[in-house]
């Protein structure tokens, strides 16, 4: 495990951090197969911002779940820096996901009984980071997200935009190589949506992360370096 994580830490700007080939995902509903992903693939490079677009129900979130190691494809291959995901056991997948992948969802998914600071600290504490170190880094991330003044507040005491900014800070807690965002501004009004998306882009580019984000907003998609589409279940770069 340590060897794999160390190899990932040596990734350079422009290197392929994620490679997907012939990915397929089938669910069974009412005893009948439902083919969501039917093939295709793409590469994602460090420092690259990529939009994942397609009609509702086309499989965008399913693809994100698979490449984020939250679900397994029915067939095909997913490689993280040439390391085949399908050969990882559950413990390795969990460790890889915690250390190398950050998630931002449409809803902030903050824990209601924990402050903004505690929510950002939790991923670090789960990885064994010293509490004082986690506290200092969480404060730094909240400052970067312009919500440090809400550090001691519970999610219910914050606006929607502040909650989502806190969720962005949490996604960066373990300094991921890859940032995955599923409609990260979909629950916000236009003004807050623009602000949160600007924050995501700025942080991803400044930290030279690879970012793959799902969106229905073509104005947001146009700000990406390129696009990936899912059409009739086929994943391809455009």
Number of C-alpha atoms within 10 A of each C-alpha: 10 7 8 13 13 10 12 18 12 10 15 13 14 14 16 19 24 20 19 21 17 16 23 23 21 15 13 9 8 7 7 9 10 12 15 20 26 20 19 17 20 16 16 21 23 22 23 22 23 23 25 26 22 19 13 9 11 19 24 24 17 18 23 20 17 19 24 22 19 12 13 19 19 15 16 17 19 27 18 20 19 13 16 13 19 15 12 13 9 10 10 14 16 13 15 21 18 22 20 19 23 24 24 24 20 17 17 21 13 20 14 12 12 15 20 32 26 22 24 29 26 20 20 24 17 11 12 10 15 10 13 10 12 22 19 12 19 28 21 15 25 24 16 17 20 15 21 19 11 19 19 13 16 19 24 13 14 15 11 18 21 21 22 29 28 31 26 29 32 28 24 26 25 23 17 22 25 29 23 23 24 20 18 25 26 16 16 17 11 11 9 18 19 15 14 21 16 13 18 22 16 13 18 22 16 10 15 19 24 26 26 22 27 28 22 15 13 10 9 17 20 12 13 17 11 14 19 22 21 24 15 15 21 18 28 17 15 8
